[in-house]
């Protein structure tokens, strides 16, 4: 399987490697010889969802064979770990499977594709999957979004979550705060306040709109403190900073030096965010 080649054939071909081919033989493998995928991007398997799937399997059986590869100690699951877990829950002794000869990179790609095909990944798992696919296939956010049938902002907004501190990523992954909360937290200027702010979200059950208002107020306080230190600063530059922040959707700082000289600093979160800003600067978008 070459995912990069499939990408060139469009979205349906992108996921076609997850389908069992006519020439492939379906085998019944013992559950005891199967091992989870070491490259599984999904970190959370909801117990209730597995139990529901187990009930369905008891009634209808496993409708789609697992995809596995041979390993030293039996077989490693490439695609179908939810079915595997549900089969164990249903006390099945064997499961239908197709054995493929795959290297580590191909195994990783198939695992990512299977999870992206589903709609119940956590935002962080989805973000990690996008990041890994971009690295493995040497693609930009724009290219990946087109191939997946997603918008570039959809991919970009997920990937930006990975710039949040690990403890906040974990809270998003566990459903303690939403992706919307995470995106809003990225706008906080004083990053030292993040931990206290997240605690406040939980304690006061703040929705995203309330958090936006709170962060706006906190950022204004930071700005006022900054303005106290820059009492001679030209009001024109302050207005232009606001304009540029809105235009580029990120932090912008105009710094004056001397004799009408200065510099403009534009914040970016990763390579793709940098390219996005370059496109805006060049007028391509």
N, C-alpha and C positions, 0 to 999 in steps of 0.2 A: 504493500500500500504506500502510495506517495501522495501525501496530503497536498503538497505544493502543486502537484499536477492536477489534482481534483479541483483545487481552488480556481484554476483557469477555466474549468468547465461549468462554473456557476454554483449556486447555493445547493441545488439538489445533488449535484455530483460531490459537493463538499461533504455531505453526510452519507453518501452511498456506500462508503466503506464500512458502515455499521450494519449494512444489510447482509444477510446470508446469500451467497451466490449459488446459482443452480448447480455448478460443478462441485460445490463443497459438500462434504459428508457430515451429517449430524450424528454425533455419538452420545451415548448415555454415560456420563462420568460420575463416579462416586463423589458425594459432597465432601467426604473426608480427604480427598486428594487435591482439593481446590484451595488456593491461597488468594487473599485480597491483592489487588493491584498496588504495587509499591508507589506508583505515580498517581494514585487517585487524588484528584483535586478536591473532591467533596470531603469535608472534614466532619460534617454533621449528618447523621442518618436519624431521622425522626422515628422514634419507636412506634408511635401510633400508625404512621404511614407503612412501616414494615409489617406490622400486624394486619393491617387492612389488605396489603398485597398477599400476605400469607393465606388469608381466608379465600381470596380470589384464586390463588394457585391450588388450594385444596379442592375448589369446586371446578375450575376449568383447566388446571394444569399450567405449565409454563408455555406460553404461546410463542415467545421469541427466544431462540437458543442463545446461550451465553457465547461470547467469543473469548477464547483462552489461548495461551501459548504454553508449550512444554517447558518445564523448569527442572532443576536438579531434584527437587522434592515434590513431584507431582505436576500441577499446572497452576499458572498464575492467571487470574481473571483480568482480561483486557477491557471488556465491556459487559455489564450485567451484574455488578456487585449488589444492587438492590434486590434483584431476583435471587441471587445466591443467598443473601441474608434472610429473605422471606422463605426460601426453600428450607433453610435450616429451621426457621421458626415453625414451618408446616410439617417438620419431621420427615422430609423426603430423604431417601437414601441416594438417589441419583438425580441429575439434571441434564437436559439436552444441551449440547455444546458443540461448537465448531472450533477445531484446533488450527491455528495459523502460525506460520513461521515469521515472527516479528522481532526486530531489534528493539532496544530500549527507547529510541526516539520515536519509532512507529507506535510502540505501546503507549507512550505518553500522549502522542497526538490523538490516537483513537479514544483514549480515556477522556481527554479534554473535549473532543467532539461529542461524545455521548452525553456528557454533562451539560454542554452548551445547548444541545438539542432539547433538553428538558427545561422546564420553566420554574423549577423549585430550588434552584441553587440560591444560596445566600448571596447578597450583593458582594461580599468580600471574596467568596469562592468564584463568583463570576468574574470579578476584577482580576484575580490571580490567573484564571483561565485565559482571559484576554492577554494578559501580560506574557504568559508563557508561550501562547501561540505566536504572538508578535516576535518574541525572541527566537523561537524555533524556526519560524518561517521567514524571518527577516522582513517583516511587514510593518507598515505604519498603521496608526489607528484608522486613518481614512481608508486604506486598502482593506484592512480586516473588516471594518464596518460594512463596506460594499459587498464583500464576499459572504458575510453572515446575514445580509439583509437587514442590518441594523443601521441606525443613524450614527454619524460620527460623534455627536454629543452624547449619545447613549453609551458608547464605548468609553469616551473620554471621561464622562462623569463617574463611571465605575472605577476606571484606572486611577483617577485622582484620589479616591478613597484610600489607596495604598500609601499616600503621603501622610495620612493621619498616624498618630502614635499607635503602637501595637495594642495597648489596652482599649483604645476606642474601636479599633478594627474588631477586636474580640467581642465587644459589646454589640456591634452591628451584626456580627455573625451569629451571635446568640439571641438576637431579636430584642435585646434590652433597649436599644434605641434604633431608630429607622435610618435608612439610607439618606433620607431627606435631612435628618438631624446631622448626619455625618458631613454631607455636602455643605450645610450651613456653618458647621464648626470650622471649616476650612477658611472662612472669611474672618475669623477672629485674629486681630492684630497681635495681641499680647498672648503668645502661646503658653506662657507660664500659668495662665488662668484656665487652661483647658480642663484639668482634672477637677477643679472646683466647679466649673460650669457643667460638666457631665453629671456630677453628683446632684447638682441643682435640677437638671433635666429629670432625673429619676425621682427625686424627692417631691418636686412640685408638678410632676407629670406634664411638663411643658410640651406643647405641640410645636411644629416647625415654625409656624408664623410667630408664635410667642418667642421662640428662640431667636429668630431673625431680628425682632424688635429689641431683644435684650442685647444681642451682639452689636447691633447698630449703636445702642446707647453706650456700651462698653468701649467700642471703637471711637466714639465721639469723645469720651473721657480721655482716651489715650491721645487723641488729636489735640485736645485742649491742653494736656500736659506738655505735649510737644510744642504747641504754639507758645506756651509760656517761655520756652527756651529759645524760641525763634521770633521774638517780638518784632524784629526788623524785617521779617520775611515779606516779600512782595505778595500781595493778595492775588495778583495775576497768576503766579505759579501755583498757589493753592487751588484756584479754580481749574487750572489746566491739569493738575494731578487728578482731581475728581473726574474730569472729562476723560482722561486717558485710562483711569481705572475702569470706568464704565465701558469704554471702547474695547479694551483688551480683556476684560473679565478677570483681572488679576491685580496684584499690588503694584503700584507705580510710585516712585519717589523722584522728585526733582530737587537736586541739591545745587545750591548756589555756592560758588567759590569766591572769586573776586573779579573786579573790573568786568562785570556783566558776563563772566564765564560760569560754567556749571556742567552738570551731567544729569542724565535721565536714567534711572534704574528701573527695569521692568522685571518682576518676579515670574519665574516659570517653575513648574513642578517636576517635569521630566522632558525627555527629548521630544515627544510628540507635542507637548504643550508649547515647547520652544518653537517647533515648526509651525504650529497654529498661529503664534504671535508673528512669526516672520511673514506668513501669508497675509495677515492683516496689514502689516507694515508695507508690504509690496503691493497691496491692493488687489491680491488674487481672489480674496473672498469678499 
